[in-house]
Amino acid sequence: MLADVGRGAHSGAEVKVHRLLRDAGISGWMTNVPLHDDAGLIGVVDILFPGQRLVIEIDGRADHFDERAFQHDRSRQNRLIARGYRVLRFTWDDVVRRPTEVIATLRHALSLAAA
């Protein structure tokens, strides 16, 4: 896990997603990338595929427990989309119980960007 933290994982879910990506042979991604718009910093995204302008966000309950955090995430996502990024959101439950679906969804999104 220390190696994963050194690669940019901030949570157990992020560690699992990084491993899923590596195990699936998916490359071209970066972790914890700050993205900006004309108003300044939009936020630091969990995973970015820069060439495809695809953002992956891993949503844990600890960070999304109140209305303010929920609203902040929606506003942030809107700013990302307005800048031309596509955003996929996955939860702990997705990553742990449906890893095959997570990878299939990601592969499909990446294939659309390549087309």
N, C-alpha and C positions, 0 to 999 in steps of 0.2 A: 504494500500500500504506500510506503514511503516513496517508492519510485513513481507511482502514479501521482502523488501529491507534487513531486518534483516536476512532473510533466504538466501540472496546472489543474489537477482535480481538487475541488474544494469541498466535496461531499462524497459520501459513499455511493450515491447514485451516479455522480460524475465519474468516479472510478470505474463503476460497472459499464457505463457507456463507452468510456475510452477503451476498455478491454473488448467490448463488443465490436467496436470499430476496427481495432487491430486484428482481432480474431477473424473478422469478415474480410480482411484485406482491403479495407477502405482507407484511402490515404488522401492527402491534400487538405487536411483540416488543421486548424490552430485552436488553441484554448485561451480563454480569458482575454479576448481582444476588445480594446476600447473602440467604440464606433461613435462618430460625431455627425452632427448636422449643423445647419447654420446657427442654431440656438446654442450649440455647445455639445457637451458629452451626452449622448443618448444613454449609454451604459456600457458595461463590460459584459459581452455575451459569453455564454459558456463554451460554445463551439462555433467556429466560423469556417465555412468552405468559401474562401475569398473569391476564387475564380467563378463560382456559381452563385455568389451573393446569397448563400443559404446560411441561415442561423439556426442552431439547435439550442433550445433552452431546456434545462432539466429543472422541473418544478418540484420542490420538496414542501411538505406541509409546514415545516419549521419557518420557512421564509414567506409563506403565503397564508398566514393564519388570520389576518384581519382585513377589514375593508380597505384601509389605506394602502396596504401592500398589494392587494388585488387590483385596485385602481391604478397604482403606479405601474404595474406590469402591463396593463392594457394600454396605457398612454405610451409607454416605452415601445411596445410592439407596434402601435400605430406609427410612431416616428420612424421605426425601422422600415416598415412597409412603404411609407412615404418616400424613403430614400432608395427604394428599389430592392430591398432585401425580402426574401421569403423566410418565414419563421415557422419552424416545427417545434412543438412543445411536447415533452414527454414527462411522465411522472415516475416516481419510484415504482409504483405498481406496474406501469408499462415495461420498465427496464427489467424488473425481476420476474414478472409473470408472463410477459409477452415479448421477449427479446427478439424472436424471429420476426414478429410483426414490426418492431421498431426498425430492424435492419431492412426489411422489405419496403417499408414506407420511405426510409432514407434513400435506398437505392432508386426507388421510383422518382423521388424528387430530384436526385442527381441526374437521372437519365433525362428528365424534362429540361434541365438546365443545359445539357449537352446538345439537345436537339435544335 
